[in-house]
Amino acid sequence: MRRTMKITVISGSHRDGSQSDRVAQYIANDLTKLGVEASVISLAKNPLPLWDEGVWSDDPKWTSIWGPISARLKESDGFVVVSPEWSGMVPAGLKNFFLLCGSREVGHKPAMIVSVSSGIGGSYPVVELRQSSYKNTRLVYIPDHVIVRNVESMLNGSSPADSHDEELRKRMHYSLEILIEYAKALCAVRESGKINLKEFPYGM
Ligand SMILES: Cc1cc2nc3c(=O)[nH]c(=O)nc-3n(C[C@H](O)[C@H](O)[C@H](O)COP(=O)(O)O)c2cc1C
């Protein structure tokens, strides 16, 4: 990879001032320390309408709403998907985001899942994303993920509040380093000339 690596952090909470947004910003800062160009796309306040058929017919509404996001995704080498646990699920807006995403934007690029809970939840979004958001997008979830439990007391400020916070910060940093290595490695897959979206546009 000749240029600076770009990683986009997708913050999947619809809530304004969400903990997911705060965690996404922490991750973007950590990625910057690792020499990556990092930015955050936040779904706070539902900036994206629900999917409709206009997406497939280049409806100008979608070109103006989705076009700039699509361009940012296309130029990214990898992603971090931050999802809160809402009623044991991924928020509907994040599932909508994955309906809008295509393999030309995110296909065969690595993504790391970070789930967020104010309590001791956070497992369900990991399972849901691994199960259902990659088939057509061809997004490649890396094996490492991070669950941020008791989020309000984690990742605040520049130094850890306690040993749990310290361990979480170490795991986050380590997992981001692994994501970066996958981003380097998967370039070779995309440049292999083997990807055939014309004949195989959708996964099985
Ligand atoms: C609609 C809704 C449902 C929620 N359901 C759960 C849940 O099932 N499990 C859980 O651990 N936390 C749940 N929470 C609390 C979130 O973990 C908490 O709001 C946390 O800050 C992450 O969400 P945020 O990024 O929107 O702030 C829920 C929050 C909302 C708004």
The ligand as an SDF file (V2000), in Angstrom:
LIG
                    3D

 31 33  0  0  0  0  0  0  0  0999 V2000
  -33.6400    1.3910   22.8830 C   0  0  0  0  0  0  0  0  0  0  0  0
  -32.5330    0.9220   23.7720 C   0  0  0  0  0  0  0  0  0  0  0  0
  -32.4530   -0.4200   24.1040 C   0  0  0  0  0  0  0  0  0  0  0  0
  -31.3880   -0.8710   24.9120 C   0  0  0  0  0  0  0  0  0  0  0  0
  -31.2530   -2.2250   25.1610 N   0  0  0  0  0  0  0  0  0  0  0  0
  -30.1250   -2.6870   25.7570 C   0  0  0  0  0  0  0  0  0  0  0  0
  -29.8550   -4.0950   25.8380 C   0  0  0  0  0  0  0  0  0  0  0  0
  -30.6100   -4.9360   25.3840 O   0  0  0  0  0  0  0  0  0  0  0  0
  -28.7070   -4.4980   26.4150 N   0  0  0  0  0  0  0  0  0  0  0  0
  -27.7930   -3.6050   26.9150 C   0  0  0  0  0  0  0  0  0  0  0  0
  -26.7610   -4.0400   27.4150 O   0  0  0  0  0  0  0  0  0  0  0  0
  -28.0320   -2.2770   26.8730 N   0  0  0  0  0  0  0  0  0  0  0  0
  -29.1610   -1.8010   26.2860 C   0  0  0  0  0  0  0  0  0  0  0  0
  -29.3780   -0.4390   26.1810 N   0  0  0  0  0  0  0  0  0  0  0  0
  -28.4640    0.4950   26.8220 C   0  0  0  0  0  0  0  0  0  0  0  0
  -27.2500    0.7860   25.9600 C   0  0  0  0  0  0  0  0  0  0  0  0
  -26.2950   -0.2120   26.2350 O   0  0  0  0  0  0  0  0  0  0  0  0
  -26.7050    2.1600   26.3130 C   0  0  0  0  0  0  0  0  0  0  0  0
  -27.6120    3.1570   25.8380 O   0  0  0  0  0  0  0  0  0  0  0  0
  -25.2880    2.3960   25.8190 C   0  0  0  0  0  0  0  0  0  0  0  0
  -24.9460    3.7230   26.1480 O   0  0  0  0  0  0  0  0  0  0  0  0
  -25.0770    2.1610   24.3250 C   0  0  0  0  0  0  0  0  0  0  0  0
  -25.9800    2.8600   23.5130 O   0  0  0  0  0  0  0  0  0  0  0  0
  -25.6600    4.2970   22.8470 P   0  0  0  0  0  0  0  0  0  0  0  0
  -24.4420    4.1060   21.9970 O   0  0  0  0  0  0  0  0  0  0  0  0
  -26.8870    4.5910   22.0560 O   0  0  0  0  0  0  0  0  0  0  0  0
  -25.3880    5.2650   23.9610 O   0  0  0  0  0  0  0  0  0  0  0  0
  -30.4390    0.0420   25.4030 C   0  0  0  0  0  0  0  0  0  0  0  0
  -30.5540    1.4100   25.0760 C   0  0  0  0  0  0  0  0  0  0  0  0
  -31.5520    1.8520   24.2600 C   0  0  0  0  0  0  0  0  0  0  0  0
  -31.6010    3.2970   23.8680 C   0  0  0  0  0  0  0  0  0  0  0  0
  1  2  1  0
  2  3  1  0
  2 30  2  0
  3  4  2  0
  4  5  1  0
  4 28  1  0
  5  6  2  0
  6  7  1  0
  6 13  1  0
  7  8  2  0
  7  9  1  0
  9 10  1  0
 10 11  2  0
 10 12  1  0
 12 13  2  0
 13 14  1  0
 14 15  1  0
 14 28  1  0
 15 16  1  0
 16 17  1  0
 16 18  1  0
 18 19  1  0
 18 20  1  0
 20 21  1  0
 20 22  1  0
 22 23  1  0
 23 24  1  0
 24 25  2  0
 24 26  1  0
 24 27  1  0
 28 29  2  0
 29 30  1  0
 30 31  1  0
M  END
$$$$
